[in-house]
Amino acid sequence: MKMKNVKRVLVLLLTVLLFNVSCSSDNNDGVDGICEEYSAEFQTTLKKYSDAYKLQYENPSTVNCNNVKKEAQNVINFLEKLKECIPASEKESVNELIADLKETLTESCEEN
């Protein structure tokens, strides 16, 4: 896995983590619960991705690489679920992050 891509993904993840989620309190379409639980769940999802990447960095293996990919997919799924909560001003950054994470999914897990 490429270190440059990971640094970029981590910076984008931190950016997304820091923005304020804005959901309407009178919105009854089922999104409210997701928005309210956003912070804690996103921190957990981000930590799992970070831990998986750290393990791959410290001990490169196909198993660890595949775990990074699994956690990257979990971050993508979480961000996709939150699209209704993401302010318009942050959507471009989130879409860029999703694209970078999807690139991670296509990288080879061959040990160098």
Secondary structure, 3 states (H helix, E strand, C coil): CCHHHHHHHHHHHHHHHHCCCCCCCCCCCCHHHHHHCHHHHHHHHHHHHHHHHHHHHHCCCHHHHHHHHHHHHHHHHHHHHCCCCCCHHHHHHHHHHHHHHHHHHHCCCCCC
